[in-house]
Amino acid sequence: MDLFAVVDQVIELLRSRGRVSYRALRVQFHLDDEALDALKAELIEVHQIAVDQAGTMLVWTGDGGALPEPPARIPEAQRPMPRAEPRALEAERRQLTVLFCDLVDSTVLATQLDPEEWREVVRGYQDTCAKVITRYEGHIAQYLGDGLLVYFGYPLAHEDDAQRAVRAGLGMVEALGQLNMRLAQERGVSIAVRLGIHTGLVVVGDVGGGTRQEQLALGETPNLAARLEGLAAPNTVVITGATFQLLGGFFGCQPIGTPVLGEAGIGKSRLVQVLTEQVAAEP
């Protein structure tokens, strides 16, 4: 049901009952915080036919402030039909290529700028990266401060998701080079990033509760991608052997060793071949 249909039904409820609690509105129409705030704004500020009482209910004022006597019961045929409760998506196992990107020395950079200026720098970095990620149909799962957690293979899956992830990583480094030209002129600073990419099995499903639910991939794969990012030199892309095997020879790579990634329980002490991406993919 769209918002304005809900507004019309709530107006009728208020006319007949005089007052309705926010709790009842949430249950009846399955409203989240944003939808409830929009509903309140329509009735209180736009139409000016109700007022808030104690932060718990709406009170009808549409007829000159006079409250009608509430009827004993609304006939069944006139009751608004509740919206069907959406079913939670079940967790799904799938192969995913995860890209983790983080700013280099962001704490130092933040001390060089006013907080408002630093916010603009971070937003410029995020917007620049997001445009590249969108070009390769990646999905930004989370903004983690000045870090980005990106999925290739969810919710859209492609046969070449590993290649898309690497192309996106290289594209982000290139695009940030262009952003740095402007930052140097306007702010007197430049930024660098580290990127780690790993491909593996994950379980994707709801994480969190209430209005803070997110669709996140859980398993070893995101953890390894984050650890790889820490091994990368500034403005380079580091990938695992699992991702390298899916690249089809389109990229020039250089082996940099087989370190044990993570502590006990992270990476399961598995030796991983880590590669540094050096050149862009062939078209």
Backbone as numpy.savetxt, mean C-alpha at the origin, in Angstrom:
# Nx Ny Nz CAx CAy CAz Cx Cy Cz
-23.80 -0.91 -2.23 -24.65 0.29 -2.23 -23.77 1.53 -2.23
-24.07 2.52 -3.12 -23.21 3.70 -3.15 -23.56 4.65 -2.00
-22.66 5.60 -1.77 -22.79 6.48 -0.61 -24.08 7.28 -0.63
-24.49 7.79 -1.79 -25.67 8.64 -1.82 -26.96 7.84 -1.59
-26.95 6.57 -1.98 -28.09 5.73 -1.63 -28.17 5.55 -0.13
-27.02 5.39 0.53 -26.99 5.28 1.99 -27.47 6.58 2.62
-27.03 7.74 2.07 -27.48 9.03 2.60 -29.00 9.13 2.57
-29.60 8.76 1.45 -31.07 8.84 1.32 -31.77 7.96 2.35
-31.25 6.76 2.56 -31.88 5.85 3.51 -31.70 6.33 4.95
-30.54 6.91 5.25 -30.32 7.41 6.61 -31.21 8.62 6.88
-31.44 9.46 5.86 -32.36 10.59 6.04 -33.75 10.08 6.42
-34.23 9.04 5.75 -35.54 8.49 6.09 -35.55 7.91 7.49
-34.46 7.24 7.87 -34.37 6.72 9.24 -34.43 7.84 10.27
-33.69 8.92 10.01 -33.69 10.04 10.96 -35.05 10.71 11.03
-35.72 10.84 9.87 -37.06 11.44 9.88 -38.01 10.65 10.76
-37.90 9.33 10.66 -38.87 8.50 11.38 -38.48 8.28 12.84
-37.17 8.18 13.11 -36.74 7.83 14.46 -36.25 9.03 15.27
-35.79 10.07 14.58 -35.31 11.24 15.31 -33.83 11.20 15.60
-33.30 10.03 15.88 -31.88 9.90 16.17 -31.44 8.47 15.87
-30.19 8.33 15.42 -29.63 7.03 15.10 -28.17 7.01 15.55
-27.76 5.96 16.24 -26.38 5.87 16.72 -25.44 5.52 15.57
-24.18 5.97 15.69 -23.18 5.63 14.69 -22.92 4.12 14.67
-23.01 3.51 15.83 -22.79 2.06 15.89 -23.84 1.33 15.06
-25.10 1.77 15.19 -26.17 1.13 14.41 -25.96 1.35 12.91
-25.50 2.54 12.53 -25.26 2.83 11.11 -24.14 1.95 10.56
-23.10 1.75 11.36 -22.00 0.89 10.91 -22.49 -0.53 10.64
-23.30 -1.04 11.58 -23.77 -2.42 11.44 -24.75 -2.55 10.29
-25.71 -1.61 10.20 -26.76 -1.71 9.19 -26.23 -1.58 7.77
-25.27 -0.64 7.58 -24.80 -0.35 6.23 -23.35 -0.78 5.98
-22.74 -1.42 6.96 -21.36 -1.92 6.83 -20.41 -0.78 6.44
-20.43 0.29 7.23 -19.62 1.47 6.94 -18.27 1.38 7.61
-17.21 1.77 6.89 -15.92 1.93 7.54 -15.79 3.38 8.00
-14.64 3.74 8.61 -14.48 5.08 9.17 -14.63 6.16 8.11
-14.03 5.94 6.94 -14.08 6.95 5.88 -15.50 7.16 5.39
-16.25 6.06 5.20 -17.61 6.18 4.71 -18.51 6.86 5.75
-18.30 6.54 7.03 -19.10 7.16 8.08 -18.83 8.65 8.16
-17.56 9.04 8.06 -17.22 10.47 8.07 -17.86 11.20 6.90
-17.86 10.57 5.72 -18.48 11.19 4.55 -19.99 11.33 4.75
-20.62 10.31 5.33 -22.05 10.36 5.61 -22.37 11.50 6.57
-21.59 11.62 7.64 -21.81 12.69 8.62 -21.66 14.06 7.97
-20.66 14.21 7.11 -20.45 15.50 6.45 -21.64 15.87 5.57
-22.20 14.88 4.85 -23.35 15.15 3.99 -24.54 15.62 4.80
-24.81 14.96 5.92 -26.01 15.27 6.70 -25.85 16.51 7.57
-24.65 16.68 8.17 -24.44 17.77 9.12 -24.03 19.06 8.43
-23.08 18.98 7.49 -22.51 20.18 6.90 -23.15 20.56 5.57
-23.40 19.56 4.72 -23.92 19.88 3.38 -25.43 20.16 3.44
-26.20 19.19 3.93 -27.66 19.34 3.96 -28.15 20.04 5.23
-27.34 20.03 6.29 -27.68 20.69 7.56 -29.04 20.24 8.09
-29.21 18.91 8.13 -30.48 18.35 8.62 -30.26 17.47 9.83
-29.03 17.46 10.36 -28.75 16.66 11.55 -27.57 17.27 12.28
-27.46 16.92 13.55 -26.32 17.37 14.36 -25.74 16.16 15.08
-24.45 16.29 15.40 -23.78 15.24 16.18 -24.10 15.43 17.66
-24.34 14.34 18.35 -24.58 14.40 19.78 -23.59 13.50 20.51
-22.69 14.14 21.26 -21.73 13.45 22.12 -20.82 12.50 21.35
-20.71 12.70 20.06 -19.84 11.84 19.26 -20.33 10.42 19.12
-21.61 10.18 19.46 -22.13 8.81 19.42 -23.34 8.63 18.51
-23.98 9.72 18.11 -25.21 9.57 17.33 -25.49 10.82 16.51
-26.35 10.64 15.49 -26.91 11.74 14.72 -28.30 12.06 15.24
-28.62 13.36 15.36 -29.94 13.80 15.81 -30.57 14.64 14.71
-31.80 14.32 14.33 -32.51 14.99 13.23 -32.85 16.42 13.59
-32.57 17.37 12.67 -32.97 18.77 12.84 -33.61 19.30 11.56
-34.00 18.42 10.67 -34.48 18.84 9.35 -35.79 19.58 9.36
-36.64 19.36 10.35 -37.94 20.04 10.41 -37.90 21.15 11.45
-36.97 22.06 11.29 -36.88 23.19 12.21 -36.41 22.79 13.59
-35.78 21.64 13.71 -35.26 21.20 14.99 -36.22 20.38 15.79
-37.48 20.29 15.36 -38.46 19.50 16.10 -38.25 18.02 15.81
-38.20 17.22 16.83 -37.98 15.79 16.67 -39.31 15.06 16.63
-39.56 14.29 15.61 -40.82 13.53 15.55 -40.81 12.39 16.55
-41.98 11.98 16.92 -42.10 10.81 17.79 -41.71 9.57 17.00
-40.75 8.78 17.50 -40.36 7.58 16.76 -41.47 6.55 16.77
-41.72 5.90 15.64 -42.73 4.85 15.61 -42.24 3.63 16.38
-43.18 2.82 16.75 -42.81 1.62 17.50 -41.96 0.69 16.67
-42.24 0.64 15.36 -41.52 -0.31 14.52 -41.66 0.10 13.06
-40.57 0.01 12.31 -40.63 0.25 10.87 -41.11 -1.02 10.20
-42.13 -0.93 9.35 -42.60 -2.14 8.65 -41.46 -2.83 7.93
-41.53 -4.14 7.91 -40.45 -4.95 7.32 -40.17 -4.56 5.88
-41.23 -4.27 5.11 -41.05 -3.98 3.69 -40.32 -2.66 3.46
-40.34 -1.74 4.48 -39.71 -0.43 4.32 -38.29 -0.39 4.87
-37.86 -1.47 5.47 -36.52 -1.46 6.05 -35.46 -1.51 4.95
-34.39 -0.70 5.11 -33.32 -0.79 4.12 -32.67 -2.17 4.14
-32.39 -2.69 2.97 -31.77 -4.00 2.88 -30.29 -3.90 3.22
-29.81 -4.69 4.17 -28.38 -4.64 4.50 -27.55 -5.18 3.35
-26.37 -4.60 3.20 -25.45 -5.07 2.18 -24.82 -6.38 2.63
-24.65 -7.28 1.70 -24.05 -8.56 2.04 -22.64 -8.36 2.55
-22.30 -9.04 3.63 -20.97 -8.93 4.20 -19.95 -9.50 3.23
-18.92 -8.70 2.85 -17.94 -9.24 1.93 -17.16 -10.38 2.55
-16.94 -11.41 1.78 -16.19 -12.56 2.28 -14.70 -12.27 2.24
-14.03 -12.61 3.32 -12.59 -12.44 3.37 -11.93 -13.39 2.36
-10.94 -12.85 1.64 -10.24 -13.67 0.69 -9.37 -14.68 1.42
-9.38 -15.92 0.95 -8.55 -16.93 1.56 -7.10 -16.72 1.16
-6.20 -17.12 2.05 -4.78 -17.01 1.75 -4.44 -17.87 0.54
-3.53 -17.36 -0.29 -3.19 -18.01 -1.55 -1.69 -18.23 -1.64
-1.30 -19.45 -1.98 0.11 -19.77 -2.21 0.45 -19.48 -3.67
1.57 -18.78 -3.88 1.98 -18.50 -5.25 3.44 -18.08 -5.28
4.03 -18.18 -6.47 5.40 -17.69 -6.64 5.35 -16.20 -6.87
6.26 -15.48 -6.23 6.26 -14.03 -6.28 7.69 -13.53 -6.38
7.88 -12.48 -7.16 9.15 -11.78 -7.16 8.97 -10.51 -6.35
9.79 -10.38 -5.31 9.66 -9.25 -4.38 10.86 -8.32 -4.55
10.56 -7.04 -4.70 11.59 -6.00 -4.79 11.51 -5.14 -3.54
12.65 -4.95 -2.90 12.71 -4.06 -1.74 13.68 -2.95 -2.05
13.23 -1.70 -1.88 14.03 -0.52 -2.19 14.09 0.38 -0.96
15.28 0.95 -0.71 15.43 1.83 0.45 16.40 2.94 0.11
16.18 4.11 0.72 17.10 5.23 0.54 18.39 4.98 1.31
19.51 5.44 0.76 20.80 5.32 1.41 21.02 6.55 2.30
21.44 6.31 3.55 21.79 7.40 4.49 20.65 8.41 4.64
19.44 7.92 4.73 18.30 8.85 4.83 18.34 9.64 6.15
18.84 9.03 7.22 18.91 9.75 8.50 19.81 10.96 8.39
20.96 10.79 7.73 21.88 11.92 7.54 21.24 13.00 6.67
20.60 12.57 5.59 19.96 13.55 4.70 18.87 14.33 5.43
18.11 13.64 6.28 17.01 14.30 6.98 17.52 15.41 7.90
18.73 15.26 8.44 19.28 16.30 9.33 19.76 17.52 8.56
19.93 17.38 7.24 20.42 18.50 6.43 19.30 19.41 5.96
18.06 18.97 6.13 16.93 19.72 5.60 15.89 19.99 6.68
15.12 21.04 6.46 13.93 21.27 7.28 12.96 20.12 7.08
12.21 19.72 8.13 11.29 18.59 7.98 10.34 18.71 6.80
9.83 19.92 6.50 8.95 20.09 5.36 9.70 19.84 4.04
10.95 20.32 3.98 11.75 20.09 2.77 12.06 18.60 2.60
12.38 17.93 3.72 12.67 16.50 3.64 11.44 15.73 3.20
10.27 16.12 3.66 9.03 15.48 3.24 8.86 15.60 1.72
9.16 16.76 1.17 9.03 16.94 -0.27 10.03 16.07 -1.04
11.24 15.93 -0.48 12.24 15.07 -1.13 11.76 13.62 -1.15
11.25 13.14 -0.01 10.78 11.75 0.08 9.60 11.53 -0.85
8.68 12.49 -0.91 7.54 12.35 -1.80 7.98 12.33 -3.26
8.97 13.16 -3.61 9.47 13.13 -4.98 10.10 11.80 -5.31
10.84 11.24 -4.37 11.45 9.91 -4.56 10.37 8.84 -4.71
9.36 8.86 -3.85 8.30 7.86 -3.92 7.51 7.97 -5.23
7.19 9.19 -5.64 6.42 9.38 -6.87 7.22 8.92 -8.09
8.52 9.22 -8.09 9.37 8.81 -9.20 9.43 7.30 -9.31
9.62 6.63 -8.18 9.67 5.17 -8.18 8.33 4.56 -8.57
7.24 5.14 -8.06 5.91 4.59 -8.33 5.60 4.62 -9.83
6.02 5.66 -10.53 5.76 5.74 -11.97 6.48 4.61 -12.72
7.71 4.32 -12.31 8.45 3.24 -12.96 7.82 1.89 -12.64
7.46 1.69 -11.40 6.84 0.42 -10.98 5.53 0.19 -11.73
4.73 1.23 -11.87 3.47 1.13 -12.60 3.71 0.75 -14.07
4.78 1.28 -14.65 5.09 1.00 -16.05 5.28 -0.51 -16.28
5.84 -1.19 -15.29 6.09 -2.64 -15.41 5.04 -3.47 -14.67
3.94 -2.83 -14.29 2.78 -3.48 -13.67 3.15 -4.19 -12.37
4.02 -3.55 -11.60 4.29 -4.02 -10.25 3.26 -3.44 -9.29
3.25 -3.98 -8.08 2.28 -3.56 -7.06 3.02 -3.13 -5.81
2.88 -1.86 -5.42 3.50 -1.37 -4.19 2.65 -1.84 -3.02
3.16 -2.83 -2.29 2.41 -3.40 -1.18 2.45 -2.51 0.05
3.60 -1.86 0.28 3.73 -0.99 1.45 4.75 0.10 1.18
4.46 1.29 1.75 5.45 2.34 1.89 5.98 2.25 3.31
7.23 1.88 3.48 7.82 1.65 4.79 8.77 2.80 5.12
8.21 3.94 5.55 9.04 5.11 5.75 9.59 5.56 4.42
10.93 5.47 4.26 11.53 5.78 2.96 11.86 4.51 2.19
11.26 3.40 2.57 11.43 2.14 1.85 10.18 1.78 1.08
10.35 0.93 0.06 9.24 0.46 -0.77 9.28 -1.06 -0.82
8.14 -1.69 -0.55 7.98 -3.14 -0.71 7.09 -3.35 -1.93
7.63 -4.03 -2.95 6.94 -4.11 -4.24 6.82 -5.57 -4.66
5.62 -5.95 -5.17 5.38 -7.30 -5.65 5.27 -7.31 -7.17
5.89 -8.30 -7.78 5.70 -8.60 -9.20 5.17 -10.04 -9.28
3.93 -10.17 -9.71 3.25 -11.46 -9.69 2.01 -11.46 -8.84
1.72 -10.35 -8.17 0.50 -10.20 -7.40 0.16 -8.71 -7.33
-1.10 -8.33 -7.55 -2.23 -9.18 -7.91 -2.23 -9.60 -9.39
-1.45 -8.91 -10.24 -1.34 -9.31 -11.65 -0.12 -10.21 -11.81
-0.31 -11.34 -12.48 0.80 -12.27 -12.72 1.17 -12.28 -14.20
2.48 -12.33 -14.47 2.99 -12.41 -15.83 4.06 -13.49 -15.88
4.27 -14.05 -17.04 5.32 -15.06 -17.18 6.70 -14.49 -16.96
6.87 -13.19 -17.20 8.18 -12.56 -17.08 8.26 -11.62 -15.88
7.61 -11.97 -14.77 7.60 -11.08 -13.61 9.00 -10.81 -13.07
9.89 -11.81 -13.10 11.25 -11.59 -12.61 11.96 -10.54 -13.48
11.78 -10.64 -14.80 12.38 -9.66 -15.70 11.79 -8.27 -15.47
10.49 -8.21 -15.26 9.83 -6.93 -14.99 10.40 -6.29 -13.73
10.61 -7.10 -12.70 11.14 -6.57 -11.45 12.53 -5.97 -11.64
13.39 -6.68 -12.38 14.75 -6.18 -12.60 14.72 -4.93 -13.47
13.89 -4.94 -14.50 13.76 -3.74 -15.34 13.27 -2.55 -14.51
12.32 -2.81 -13.62 11.82 -1.73 -12.76 12.93 -1.22 -11.84
13.72 -2.13 -11.28 14.81 -1.70 -10.42 15.81 -0.82 -11.15
16.21 -1.24 -12.35 17.12 -0.44 -13.15 16.49 0.90 -13.55
15.19 0.85 -13.88 14.49 2.08 -14.26 14.40 3.06 -13.10
14.24 2.55 -11.89 14.17 3.43 -10.72 15.51 4.14 -10.50
16.61 3.39 -10.63 17.93 4.01 -10.47 18.13 5.11 -11.52
17.74 4.83 -12.76 17.90 5.82 -13.83 17.02 7.04 -13.58
15.76 6.82 -13.21 14.84 7.93 -13.00 15.26 8.80 -11.82
15.83 8.18 -10.78 16.28 8.96 -9.63 17.50 9.81 -9.99
18.28 9.36 -10.97 19.38 10.20 -11.45 18.86 11.50 -12.02
17.74 11.44 -12.74 17.13 12.65 -13.28 16.54 13.50 -12.17
15.92 12.84 -11.17 15.38 13.59 -10.03 16.50 14.32 -9.29
17.66 13.70 -9.18 18.77 14.31 -8.45 19.24 15.61 -9.10
19.11 15.73 -10.40 19.48 16.99 -11.05 18.63 18.13 -10.51
17.34 17.86 -10.33 16.44 18.91 -9.79 16.69 19.14 -8.30
16.90 18.04 -7.55 17.15 18.19 -6.11 18.43 18.97 -5.83
19.45 18.76 -6.66 20.71 19.47 -6.46 20.52 20.97 -6.65
19.68 21.34 -7.62 19.44 22.76 -7.87 18.55 23.38 -6.80
17.50 22.65 -6.40 16.50 23.22 -5.49 16.86 23.06 -4.02
17.49 21.91 -3.66 17.72 21.61 -2.24 19.19 21.46 -1.88
20.04 21.33 -2.89 21.45 21.12 -2.61 21.77 19.73 -2.09
20.92 18.73 -2.40 21.15 17.36 -1.95 20.94 16.42 -3.13
21.40 15.18 -2.97 21.09 14.12 -3.92 20.82 12.86 -3.13
20.07 11.94 -3.72 19.69 10.72 -3.03 20.17 9.52 -3.81
20.35 8.41 -3.10 20.73 7.14 -3.71 19.87 6.05 -3.09
19.73 4.94 -3.81 18.90 3.84 -3.33 19.68 2.54 -3.42
19.25 1.58 -2.63 19.69 0.19 -2.74 18.46 -0.65 -3.05
18.62 -1.67 -3.90 17.49 -2.52 -4.26 17.87 -3.98 -4.17
17.00 -4.78 -3.58 17.17 -6.22 -3.51 15.96 -6.92 -4.10
16.19 -8.01 -4.85 15.10 -8.73 -5.51 15.29 -10.22 -5.28
14.20 -10.89 -4.90 14.24 -12.34 -4.72 12.91 -12.92 -5.21
12.97 -14.13 -5.77 11.78 -14.83 -6.26 11.61 -16.12 -5.46
10.39 -16.37 -4.99 10.15 -17.59 -4.24 8.69 -17.75 -3.88
8.39 -18.79 -3.14 7.03 -19.11 -2.74 6.61 -18.24 -1.56
5.37 -17.74 -1.62 4.80 -16.95 -0.53 3.35 -17.39 -0.31
2.79 -16.91 0.77 1.35 -17.01 1.01 0.83 -15.58 1.11
-0.11 -15.23 0.23 -0.68 -13.89 0.20 -2.07 -13.93 0.84
-2.30 -13.05 1.79 -3.61 -13.01 2.45 -3.73 -11.79 3.32
-4.88 -11.67 4.00 -5.15 -10.54 4.87 -4.24 -10.57 6.08
-3.67 -9.41 6.42 -2.87 -9.22 7.62 -3.41 -8.00 8.33
-3.53 -8.08 9.66 -4.07 -6.97 10.43 -5.54 -7.19 10.75
-6.17 -6.15 11.26 -7.58 -6.27 11.64 -8.28 -4.94 11.56
-9.60 -4.98 11.60 -10.41 -3.77 11.54 -10.19 -3.03 10.24
-9.95 -1.72 10.36 -9.73 -0.89 9.18 -8.28 -0.90 8.73
-7.42 -1.66 9.40 -6.00 -1.69 9.08 -5.59 -2.98 8.40
-6.50 -3.64 7.74 -6.16 -4.87 7.03 -5.41 -4.56 5.75
-4.41 -5.40 5.45 -3.63 -5.27 4.22 -3.47 -6.64 3.61
-3.30 -6.67 2.29 -2.98 -7.89 1.58 -1.46 -7.97 1.46
-0.84 -8.86 2.23 0.61 -8.95 2.25 1.07 -10.38 1.97
2.27 -10.48 1.40 2.89 -11.77 1.14 3.78 -12.13 2.32
3.57 -13.31 2.86 4.34 -13.77 4.00 5.18 -14.99 3.62
6.31 -15.12 4.23 7.21 -16.22 3.95 8.64 -15.72 3.92
9.54 -16.58 3.49 10.96 -16.24 3.46 11.29 -15.22 2.38
10.54 -15.22 1.29 10.88 -14.40 0.13 10.98 -12.91 0.44
9.99 -12.27 1.07 10.13 -10.84 1.38 11.31 -10.57 2.31
11.55 -11.47 3.27 12.66 -11.27 4.20 14.00 -11.27 3.47
14.16 -12.20 2.53 15.41 -12.27 1.78 15.60 -11.04 0.89
14.52 -10.57 0.28 14.62 -9.36 -0.55 15.09 -8.18 0.29
14.57 -8.07 1.51 14.98 -6.97 2.39 16.44 -7.11 2.80
16.88 -8.34 3.07 18.28 -8.55 3.44 19.21 -8.28 2.26
18.79 -8.62 1.05 19.59 -8.35 -0.14 19.80 -6.86 -0.32
18.76 -6.08 -0.08 18.88 -4.63 -0.22 20.01 -4.10 0.66
20.18 -4.67 1.84 21.25 -4.23 2.72 22.64 -4.56 2.21
22.75 -5.55 1.31 24.04 -5.93 0.74 24.41 -5.12 -0.48
23.45 -4.41 -1.06 23.69 -3.71 -2.32 24.49 -2.44 -2.10
25.33 -2.12 -3.06 26.00 -0.82 -3.08 24.99 0.23 -3.52
25.23 1.51 -3.21 24.29 2.55 -3.63 24.04 2.52 -5.14
22.77 2.66 -5.49 22.31 2.71 -6.88 22.65 1.44 -7.67
22.55 0.29 -7.00 22.70 -0.99 -7.68 21.55 -1.90 -7.29
21.35 -2.94 -8.12 20.30 -3.93 -7.90 20.96 -5.27 -7.63
20.63 -5.88 -6.50 21.17 -7.19 -6.15 20.05 -8.21 -6.21
20.30 -9.36 -6.86 19.28 -10.39 -7.02 19.84 -11.72 -6.55
18.94 -12.64 -6.26 19.35 -13.99 -5.89 19.48 -14.87 -7.12
20.10 -16.02 -6.90 20.20 -16.99 -7.99 18.84 -17.45 -8.47
17.86 -17.52 -7.57 16.51 -17.94 -7.96 15.91 -16.98 -8.98
16.15 -15.69 -8.79 15.67 -14.70 -9.76 16.51 -14.73 -11.03
17.83 -14.88 -10.88 18.73 -14.89 -12.03 18.36 -15.98 -13.03
17.92 -17.14 -12.54 17.57 -18.25 -13.42 16.36 -17.94 -14.29
15.59 -16.92 -13.93 14.37 -16.58 -14.67 14.58 -15.41 -15.63
15.79 -14.91 -15.75 16.03 -13.70 -16.54 16.29 -13.97 -18.01
16.58 -15.22 -18.38 16.71 -15.57 -19.78 17.88 -14.95 -20.51
18.91 -14.53 -19.77 20.10 -13.98 -20.42 19.93 -12.58 -20.95
18.87 -11.87 -20.56 18.64 -10.52 -21.07 19.43 -9.46 -20.32
20.11 -9.85 -19.23 20.79 -8.87 -18.39 22.25 -9.26 -18.20
23.11 -8.28 -18.07 24.49 -8.54 -17.71 24.63 -8.54 -16.21
25.17 -9.61 -15.67 25.26 -9.75 -14.22 26.67 -10.11 -13.79
26.99 -9.84 -12.56 28.29 -10.15 -12.00 28.10 -10.85 -10.66
28.63 -12.06 -10.50 28.49 -12.73 -9.21 29.29 -11.99 -8.13
28.73 -11.90 -6.95 29.40 -11.20 -5.84 29.53 -12.09 -4.61
29.25 -13.39 -4.73 29.46 -14.28 -3.59 28.23 -15.06 -3.22
28.38 -15.86 -2.20 27.27 -16.69 -1.70 27.17 -16.57 -0.18
26.78 -15.39 0.31 26.70 -15.22 1.76 25.50 -15.94 2.35
25.58 -16.22 3.65 24.42 -16.73 4.38 23.56 -15.54 4.74
22.32 -15.56 4.31 21.43 -14.42 4.54 20.65 -14.61 5.82
20.69 -13.61 6.68 19.83 -13.61 7.85 20.39 -14.39 9.01
19.69 -14.26 10.09 20.06 -14.96 11.30 19.27 -16.25 11.36
19.36 -16.93 12.49 18.65 -18.20 12.62 17.17 -18.00 12.33
16.65 -18.82 11.43 15.23 -18.73 11.10 14.94 -17.83 9.93
15.89 -16.96 9.52 15.68 -16.11 8.37 16.62 -16.57 7.26
16.07 -17.09 6.21 16.90 -17.63 5.15 17.26 -19.08 5.38
16.94 -19.59 6.56 17.17 -21.00 6.89 18.61 -21.42 6.59
19.54 -20.49 6.79 20.97 -20.74 6.61 21.30 -21.23 5.21
20.44 -20.94 4.24 20.67 -21.38 2.88 21.66 -20.46 2.19
22.66 -21.04 1.49 23.59 -20.24 0.70 22.87 -19.76 -0.56
22.95 -18.46 -0.81 22.25 -17.85 -1.93 23.24 -17.16 -2.83
23.19 -17.44 -4.10 24.03 -16.74 -5.07 23.44 -15.37 -5.32
24.20 -14.35 -5.04 23.74 -12.98 -5.17 24.45 -12.33 -6.34
23.72 -11.65 -7.21 24.26 -11.02 -8.40 24.00 -9.53 -8.38
24.93 -8.76 -8.94 24.75 -7.32 -9.08 24.38 -7.00 -10.52
23.23 -6.36 -10.70 22.80 -5.99 -12.05 23.63 -4.82 -12.53
24.22 -4.94 -13.72 25.11 -3.88 -14.21 24.58 -3.13 -15.41
23.84 -3.80 -16.29 23.36 -3.13 -17.50 21.89 -3.37 -17.65
21.24 -2.49 -18.40 19.81 -2.61 -18.61 19.51 -3.75 -19.55
18.25 -4.23 -19.46 17.82 -5.33 -20.32 17.73 -4.88 -21.78
17.93 -5.86 -22.68 17.69 -5.60 -24.10 16.20 -5.45 -24.34
15.75 -4.61 -25.28 14.32 -4.47 -25.57 13.76 -5.74 -26.17
